[in-house]
Amino acid sequence: MQSLQNYLLIATPTMEDPYFSRTVTYICEHNKNGAMGLVINQPVGMKLKELINQVDEEAEVLDAKADEIVLAGGPVSQDRGFILHTSQPGWSSSLTMTSDIMVTTSKDIISSLGNEQAPDKSLVILGYAGWSAGQLEEEIQTNSWLMVEADVELLFDVPIHKKWETAVHRLGVDVWQLGPDVGHA
């Protein structure tokens, strides 16, 4: 089994689940027991300053960061936060994904996200997407997802509303020419 950790799942136009329609999902973990990922292009309707104030009313939030968008990472545990960020050690609970990418789940990072102590680039995400053993592989075989290796630019620099189209273009495909048999020759 090839692990899809550090890959992006790109929902195909045939994706039937309305929650995942036109989503891009960063895969944090994928093994024989299943998979876990974070949707990186669905706003949750909350700004960074609001989230930080819920966790730490005393935290400094610079005007330049106050209106950053908080994302809906998936339908599971939507009250649980994940910070996908460029590498910056020192947080209580972080997982190194690559030399450039980390995921932090501890609250100690929240207070820093609005000021100069924050990682260079980050996405603040509530909830996650999960797949049981074999479920993701089955969804890939039934043309629900395309895959491309993740990179810092696509994760952090491409605007949220352009991530899906940009990810598809990375595959060298015109998204509007994808038919129901995408992925099968």
N, C-alpha and C positions, 0 to 999 in steps of 0.2 A: 504494500500500500504506500503510495506517495503522499506525504503530508502536504497539505495546502497552507500550512502556517506561513504567514507573511505574503499571502496572495490576496487579491481582491476578487470577490465574486461580483459579477455584473449581471443584474437581472436582465434576462432577454425580454423582448416585447411580448413573448408568449407567457410570461410569468402570470399565473392565475391568482396568486395570493395578493389581495389588495394592499396589505401592509408592505410588501416587498417590491411592488411595482416601481420600476425605474430606480432601484436602489443600487448602491455600491457598498459592499460589506467587507471590512478588513478582517481576515481570519487570524485570530490570536492563538488558537489551539485546534489541532486536528490530529486525531490518533484513532486507534481501533475502537475506542469507547465513544467516539462522536466528535463534534466540532463546536466551537464557540467563536462568535464574531461580533463585530461592532459596525452597525450601519453608519456610514460617514457622510450621508447627504440628505438627511431628513430632519429639518428643524423641529424642535419640541414646543416652540412658542414661548421661550424664556430667554432672557439676556443674561450674560455672564454676571453682571453686577447683582442682579436679583438672586442668582444661585449662591454667589459668594456671601451675600448678606444673610441668607438663610443659615449658613454654616458658621460664619464668623462676622458679627456686626462690626467689629473693630478693624477688620482687614482694609488695607488701603486699596482702592480701585481707581486706577488712572482713567481719565475721560476717554483716552484713546482705546481702552480695552473694555469699557463698561458695556458697550452694545454688541460685543461679540456674541454669536449665536450658540446656544446650547442645542445639542443634537439628541434625537431619539435613536438609541443604539439598537433597539429591537424590542420585541414584545415581552421578554422575560425580565423580571425584577426591575421594573422601570423606576423604582426609587433608589436603585444602586448606581453609583457614579463610577465612571471610568475616564481617566485622562490619557488620551493617546498623544504622545509628545516626542519631540526630538530628545535625544539622550541627555539626561541630566541626573546623575546619581544623587543619593542623599535622602530619598523619601522612605517612609516606613515600609511601604508595600509596593514594590515595583517589579515588573517582569521585563527583562531585556529581550526584545524581539529580534533586533539586528544591532549592528554597531551604531546605527543612526536612530532607531525607533524603540521606544519603551511604552509600557502601559502601567499606569499607577492607579491604585484603588484606595489608597489611604487618604484620610481627610487632611493630613498635614500639607498637601500640595494645594488645596483649594484656596487657602489664605494668600498664597503667592501668585495665583493666576492673574490677578488684576494689576500687578505691579512689576518692577524690574527683577524680582527674584524668580519669576516664572521661567519655565523652559523657553527657548527661542521660539518654538512653534508648538502649538497644541490644539487639540480638539477636546471639548468637554462633552461627554456623552452620558446619557441616562438610559439604563437598560442594556440588554444584549440579545443576540439571536443565538439559539442553540439547536443542535441537531443530535439525535440519538445515533448509536452505532449504525453505520451504513446508510443513514437517511440522506446525508449530503451527497454521497456518491450516486445514490438513486436519482436525486433531483438533477444532478449534472447530466446523467444519462438520458433523462427525459426532457432535456433542453431548457431547464429553468434558469441555468446559470452559465455564463462564460467566465473565464479566468484570465487574469493577467497578474504578473508579479507586482507587488506593491513597491512604491518608491516615495521618497520624502516629498517630491514636487507634487505628485498627484494627491497625496494625503493632505498636505498642509497649504500648498500654494494655489491650487485650482479652486476658484470660488465654488461654494456648495452647490449652487444651481447648475454648474457646468461639469461636475464630477462624473456623472453617468455618461454623458456624451463624450467627454475627454477619455474616459477609460475605454469605451468602445473603440474610439479612434486609435488608441494605442495598439489594438489588435489588428489594425489595418483594414477595418471593415466599415462600410457605410451602414450605420444603424438602421436606416430606413429600408435597406435591402435585405434585412434579416427576415427570413420566413419561418414557418413552423418547424422546418426540418434543420434549423441551425445546429451545427455540430455534427451532423451525419453526412457522410459522403455517399 
